[in-house]
Amino acid sequence: MNIIVVGLSHKTASVDIREKVAFAPTNMEKPLKALVDIPDITEAIIVSTCNRVEIYVTTHDIAGGIARVKRFLADYHNLSLENLDPHLYAHHGEEAIRHVFRVASSLDSMVVGEPQILGQIKTSYGYAAEFKSSGIILNRFLHKAFSVAKRVRTETKIASSAVSVAFAAVELSRKIFDELNDKTVMLIGAGEMCELAAKHFLNNGVRGVMVTNRTFERAERLADEFGGRAVKFEDLFDYLHKADIILSSTGAPHCIIGPKDLEEVMRRRKQKPMFFIDIAVPRDIDPKVNDVENVYLYTVDDLQEVVQANLAQRAEEAKKAEDIVNQEIGQFFKWLSSLEVTPTIVALRAKFDEIRRAELEKTLSGWKDLPPDGQKRLEGLTNAIMNKLLHPPTSLLKKAGQGGRTDLYIDALRALFELQTEDEGQQELGELEE
């Protein structure tokens, strides 16, 4: 049984291609059931996010399975496979395992270390479990991927530093104030960047948010979203002293806050520090405000420097994460290989034991003067002979299974001894999963 991965991502397809093959989370039952109805596809999971669409399946036929999943992806979305295929990638065996472990650990994400992908894969797995399209192999596979991602988060600092301008603003605020739970943020402007920054600040425990904008209705909408207070733009300086952190991003053609504006503000604050973050281009805040005592100003360029330094740090941490992935691949691949080896060993022993018992019974049935302990001694003798005969092939199979090189030995043993492993294999798989 092989694991294969077929999909596309931000690395291979533009957003207009990705959105055409996306699966709606409210309608996962239909495609999952369609997948496991495909000949020789036994288990299936669909991962569909804004940056990737991937299908994980198990199959005995690698090439055929890949071709059938690609065809399914095109047909399900009424697309031409000829046009879709250049954007698709396919992995099997160890490479499939590596790929999914890396995706779950956010090593394949647009922003390395972002935490969302793990939750998205867990959600996808939840659908597969709910609609019974995953089984023993993909269940174990996905749980292993989750544990690998947890190791990466725990043992590296891949997600510990800000790699967006909005979050870098929060990181710099912490350096100035240490704690944010008694601080108030004022947003000057109600654009996307201000909104994102406000979410980060609230997630990091700020006490409150004020929003001002030239269009007061927009300020009210954003303030309502965050449980904050809207301030009319013309009243900005009446409220500025109440803010500890000011994030400004307007479309003004000139500076709206200068050093003289802050003299009265700082007097009313009794010289408590203020942190200004100017992410507007052109700038909203005169650089000279940095000369005012207890006033700290950072521009978008300062934030970009923080982001670039943190990206470099994440790249170093990603190397450690890759080592963890490599360690875990070997462990899981050994387990996967054992799914072929174990039923064959069980069937081989059963075959030998069946022959042993039949011949022993034939011998005992005609033995008139057998000593009282004779049957027990003959049982022990035949068992010992069988075990010694089976030891070399059993050891060889187990060793081959650890390296993933089992097909040659398994096929030979099944042919030589006419082994039937389906029933025994299913029983053993269940025991292994438990």
C-alpha positions, -999 to +999 in steps of 0.1 A: +000+000+000+014+034-010+007+070+000+005+094-028+000+132-028-014+151-058-019+189-056-009+224-064+001+254-043+012+291-044+045+278-058+030+262-088-003+280-096-016+315-095-046+324-074-070+322-103-060+286-109-061+277-072-096+291-067-109+270-096-098+237-079-107+247-044-132+225-024-159+242-003-155+232+034-193+229+036-195+202+009-166+178+016-187+146+018-193+144-020-157+147-032-143+124-004-168+097-012-161+101-049-124+096-043-127+064-024-151+051-050-122+053-076-108+018-083-077+010-061-081+042-040-087+029-005-084+061+017-085+098+009-081+132+025-086+166+008-067+197+021-081+229+005-068+263+016-063+297-001-027+288-009-029+250-017-052+222-028-038+187-021-053+152-021-037+124+000-047+089-009-036+053-005-033+029-034-015-003-046-008+013-080+014+044-078+013+055-114-023+046-119-033+062-086-016+095-095-032+095-130-067+088-115-064+115-088-053+140-114-082+131-136-106+133-106-093+168-098-099+180-133-132+163-139-147+173-105-141+210-113-150+207-150-114+217-160-092+205-188-066+181-174-042+192-202-044+228-189-043+218-152-016+192-153+014+217-156+004+232-123+002+199-105+028+180-085+027+144-074+047+126-046+047+090-034+066+069-009+091+088+013+087+120-008+050+120+000+057+116+037+083+143+036+060+167+017+031+164+042+053+166+072+068+198+058+034+213+049+021+206+084+052+221+100+047+253+078+080+247+060+063+249+026+041+279+034+042+313+017+054+326+051+075+300+067+064+294+103+028+307+100+006+287+123-027+286+103-018+256+080-017+230+109-052+239+119-064+238+083-049+202+079-065+191+112-099+204+099-094+185+066-086+154+085-117+159+106-139+159+075-122+126+063-128+110+097-164+122+097-172+109+063-151+077+068-127+083+038-096+078+060-085+045+074-056+029+093-028+043+071-039+079+067-051+081+103-017+071+115+000+093+088-019+125+097-015+120+135+022+116+128+022+148+108+006+166+137+032+153+161+060+164+138+046+199+135+043+200+173+080+190+176+090+217+152+071+243+171+085+231+205+121+225+195+127+255+171+119+292+171+104+291+136+073+310+146+087+331+174+094+364+155+073+388+135+074+385+097+047+410+088+048+447+091+017+447+113+030+422+138+065+439+138+047+469+152+035+448+181+070+434+186+085+469+187+058+480+212+068+453+236+104+464+235+093+499+246+065+490+271+073+454+282+036+448+290+007+459+268-023+450+290-026+486+304-020+503+271-044+520+246-038+520+209-050+547+185-054+540+148-052+570+126-067+557+094-091+527+089-073+508+061-064+471+059-030+476+075-045+494+105-071+468+109-046+439+108-024+457+133-053+463+156-061+426+156-025+418+165-025+444+193-058+430+207-045+395+206-015+406+226-037+421+253-039+459+249-065+475+271-084+494+244-085+508+208-095+542+195-100+548+158-100+581+138-105+586+101-114+614+078-146+594+070-161+590+104-184+562+093-154+540+085-139+548+119-171+538+136-173+505+117-137+496+127-142+507+162-173+486+165-154+456+152-128+458+180-151+471+208-133+504+207-141+541+204-144+561+172-130+597+173-138+624+148-107+633+128-110+670+138-109+660+174-077+640+171-056+662+194-083+662+221-078+624+224-042+618+215-029+621+250-050+591+260-031+568+236+001+551+244+006+535+210-003+554+178-004+536+144-009+560+115-016+551+079-036+578+060-034+590+025-026+626+035-001+643+012+018+659+041+026+653+078-004+655+101+015+653+134+046+674+142+068+680+172+049+711+183+017+692+183+031+669+209+042+695+234+007+699+249+000+662+245+031+652+265+023+678+292-012+663+296+004+628+297+028+639+324+057+628+301+046+592+300+062+575+269+044+575+236+051+551+207+043+563+172+043+539+142+041+556+109+034+532+080+021+558+056+038+568+024+041+598+022+048+600+060+020+611+084+044+620+112+072+644+111+106+626+118+114+655+142+089+641+168+117+617+177+135+647+193+106+651+218+115+636+251+098+602+258+084+600+222+095+571+200+089+570+163+093+541+139+086+542+102+076+516+077+113+512+068+122+505+104+095+478+105+107+463+073+142+460+088+127+441+117+108+418+093+139+411+072+160+403+103+133+380+116+129+363+082+166+355+083+162+341+118+133+319+106+154+306+077+180+294+102+153+278+124+138+262+093+171+242+089+166+227+124+130+219+115+141+201+083+163+179+105+133+170+127+113+161+096+140+139+083+142+120+116+105+114+117+102+103+080+124+072+088+102+062+118+069+065+099+083+048+068+094+018+089+059+015+102+044+018+068+067-009+054+058-032+083+022-032+070+034-054+041+060-074+061+039-084+092+010-101+074+034-121+053+053-133+084+020-142+100+009-161+069+042-179+066+042-191+102+005-201+099+014-221+067+043-239+084+023-245+116-006-260+096+018-285+079+035-293+112+002-300+130-011-321+101+020-343+100+022-346+138-014-357+140-007-383+112+023-396+131+006-397+165-025-415+152-006-446+144+018-447+174+005-473+198+032-474+225+038-437+228+053-428+263+030-406+285+050-374+278+057-384+242+032-361+225+044-331+245+080-339+236+071-343+199+052-310+200+083-293+214+106-309+188+084-300+158+080-265+171+117-260+175+124-273+140+098-249+126+111-219+145+147-226+134+136-230+097+116-197+099+142-176+117+163-166+087+134-156+064+116-138+092+148-119+102+154-109+066+119-097+061+120-076+092+153-061+082+140-054+047+109-038+062+129-013+082+146-001+050+114-002+029+128-028+005+102-055+009+085-062-025+110-087-038+110-109-007+073-107-001+064-116-037+088-145-036+075-160-003+039-156-013+046-174-046+068-201-032+045-211-003+012-201-019+004-177+010-030-161+014-024-130+036-056-109+032-075-120+062-044-123+084-031-090+071-063-072+080-063-087+115-027-077+120-032-042+107-059-037+133-036-050+161-008-026+149-032+004+149-044-004+184 
